[in-house]
Amino acid sequence: MAETIISTKDLHLYYGQNEALKGINLTLNEGEITALIGPSGCGKSTFLRCLNRMNDLIPNVTTTGSVLYKEQDIFGPKTDIVDLRKEIGMVFQQPNPFPFSVYENITYGLKLKGIKDKEQLDQIVEESLKAASVWDDVKDKLHASALNLSGGQQQRVCIARVLAVDPAIILLDEPTSALDPVSSGKIENTLLELKGKYTMVIVTHNMSQASRISDKTAFFLNGDLIEFNKTKNIFLEPQEKQTDDYISGRFG
Ligand SMILES: Nc1ncnc2c1ncn2[C@@H]1O[C@H](COP(=O)(O)OP(=O)(O)OP(=O)(O)O)[C@@H](O)[C@H]1O
């Protein structure tokens, strides 16, 4: 039986008066990839950002309900946000490496964690870049600016940066939508290789991407979670008419 790693209970989120999430109950299992799908504006990114309290950075946001990570409510007083975001890392739509070298991008979070030993840093840099399948591309330019890499390479460096601090969960908000098909394919392969070791949640508009890489799929519509099931079931035998309409392109 797969173990639950994070679950939301009656999660509501309001931007001012606008209710963007309307009571979401969702349980994610360790080591699985879950795809969040649904038309634009239905709350996928908002939900994703709840999982590591990224919405705290947005003014005028009210959240009710709970997000239990390893059985503790992340909105509770015991949560250290910096630690939480190391354990639950995030990769964004636009590759956003820091304007430093590749090496410094990867060691940034490690130095914040107090790791200073050069040998240890070198080792984690190599391991993280290898795990993100970008080592061969960058091993000869570790000290050149990450901004000089291609978009796809930058995105894989961003994944390596998240991996370096040893997260449990990786949140990915449309990580390939700004990339060409070859780079997107490389990211997908990277995610498949990381599956099992990390729990991943990916927002995607690309139905074939969701069906290729995810174990489970959650379909959102207007702030509601309409259907959540094994990806195969969602795509082959959706239980709800709205899911069927969406995946067969009748709206959205
Ligand atoms: N920072 C914000 N301030 C105010 N309203 C917001 C903010 N971010 C999102 N919203 C609103 O919340 C709702 C859900 O948006 P969200 O970005 O979560 O949807 P989405 O499903 O991820 O959309 P997309 O697929 O276009 O990225 C929308 O009505 C959106 O306008």
The ligand as an SDF file (V2000), in Angstrom:
LIG
                    3D

 31 33  0  0  0  0  0  0  0  0999 V2000
   -2.2530   36.5350   -7.4690 N   0  0  0  0  0  0  0  0  0  0  0  0
   -3.5580   36.4960   -7.6920 C   0  0  0  0  0  0  0  0  0  0  0  0
   -4.3540   37.4980   -7.2810 N   0  0  0  0  0  0  0  0  0  0  0  0
   -5.6990   37.4710   -7.5000 C   0  0  0  0  0  0  0  0  0  0  0  0
   -6.3430   36.4790   -8.1280 N   0  0  0  0  0  0  0  0  0  0  0  0
   -5.5980   35.4580   -8.5600 C   0  0  0  0  0  0  0  0  0  0  0  0
   -4.1790   35.3990   -8.3750 C   0  0  0  0  0  0  0  0  0  0  0  0
   -3.7140   34.2530   -8.9260 N   0  0  0  0  0  0  0  0  0  0  0  0
   -4.7940   33.6160   -9.4310 C   0  0  0  0  0  0  0  0  0  0  0  0
   -5.9190   34.3260   -9.2200 N   0  0  0  0  0  0  0  0  0  0  0  0
   -7.2840   33.9540   -9.6320 C   0  0  0  0  0  0  0  0  0  0  0  0
   -7.5980   32.6930   -9.0600 O   0  0  0  0  0  0  0  0  0  0  0  0
   -8.2460   31.8610  -10.0030 C   0  0  0  0  0  0  0  0  0  0  0  0
   -7.4480   30.5780  -10.2170 C   0  0  0  0  0  0  0  0  0  0  0  0
   -6.2110   30.9220  -10.8400 O   0  0  0  0  0  0  0  0  0  0  0  0
   -5.0250   29.8690  -11.0560 P   0  0  0  0  0  0  0  0  0  0  0  0
   -3.8610   30.6310  -11.5980 O   0  0  0  0  0  0  0  0  0  0  0  0
   -4.8510   29.0760   -9.8350 O   0  0  0  0  0  0  0  0  0  0  0  0
   -5.6670   28.9490  -12.1920 O   0  0  0  0  0  0  0  0  0  0  0  0
   -4.9560   27.8890  -13.1400 P   0  0  0  0  0  0  0  0  0  0  0  0
   -5.9110   26.7650  -13.2580 O   0  0  0  0  0  0  0  0  0  0  0  0
   -3.5960   27.5650  -12.6340 O   0  0  0  0  0  0  0  0  0  0  0  0
   -4.8530   28.6850  -14.5050 O   0  0  0  0  0  0  0  0  0  0  0  0
   -3.7920   28.5510  -15.7190 P   0  0  0  0  0  0  0  0  0  0  0  0
   -3.9960   27.1980  -16.2840 O   0  0  0  0  0  0  0  0  0  0  0  0
   -4.2120   29.6430  -16.6660 O   0  0  0  0  0  0  0  0  0  0  0  0
   -2.4160   28.7710  -15.1450 O   0  0  0  0  0  0  0  0  0  0  0  0
   -8.4400   32.7010  -11.2710 C   0  0  0  0  0  0  0  0  0  0  0  0
   -9.7130   33.2870  -11.2120 O   0  0  0  0  0  0  0  0  0  0  0  0
   -7.3560   33.7400  -11.1320 C   0  0  0  0  0  0  0  0  0  0  0  0
   -7.7370   34.9310  -11.7810 O   0  0  0  0  0  0  0  0  0  0  0  0
  1  2  1  0
  2  3  1  0
  2  7  2  0
  3  4  2  0
  4  5  1  0
  5  6  2  0
  6  7  1  0
  6 10  1  0
  7  8  1  0
  8  9  2  0
  9 10  1  0
 10 11  1  0
 11 12  1  0
 11 30  1  0
 12 13  1  0
 13 14  1  0
 13 28  1  0
 14 15  1  0
 15 16  1  0
 16 17  2  0
 16 18  1  0
 16 19  1  0
 19 20  1  0
 20 21  2  0
 20 22  1  0
 20 23  1  0
 23 24  1  0
 24 25  2  0
 24 26  1  0
 24 27  1  0
 28 29  1  0
 28 30  1  0
 30 31  1  0
M  END
$$$$
